[in-house]
Amino acid sequence: MAAKNLAEAGVRPRLVVGDGAQGAAGGPYDRVHVTCAVRSVPYAWVERCRPGGVIVTPVRTGVGEGHVLRLVVMPDGTAHGRFREYADYMVMRSQLGAG
């Protein structure tokens, strides 16, 4: 349904459906947009982005409310960013028992 709706909007991103904790094969990617909350950002997402790539994900640590995290991938393999506005999403299945 997501692919159909996006195509009708005139965009055709590569959609990956499933547990994305290991990241999508391929890359390097310019953007990773996550639609489930994480307690920690899987490093596979950073590895799959090119330097300057952006990762946007909801984060819910279990303390208080969730927020959107926007990270920029650096040439040295790190990612830096800030928490943004409030967001509350279901936690990634593979991280449900974490923390």
Stockholm file with secondary structure:
# STOCKHOLM 1.0

chainA/1-99         MAAKNLAEAGVRPRLVVGDGAQGAAGGPYDRVHVTCAVRSVPYAWVERCRPGGVIVTPVRTGVGEGHVLRLVVMPDGTAHGRFREYADYMVMRSQLGAG
#=GR chainA/1-99 SS CHHHHHHHTTCCCCCCCSCGGGCCSSCCEEEEECSSBBSSCCHHHHHTEEEEEEEEEEECCSSSCCEEEEEEECTTSCEEEEEEEECCCCBCGGGTTCC
#=GC SS_cons        CHHHHHHHTTCCCCCCCSCGGGCCSSCCEEEEECSSBBSSCCHHHHHTEEEEEEEEEEECCSSSCCEEEEEEECTTSCEEEEEEEECCCCBCGGGTTCC
//
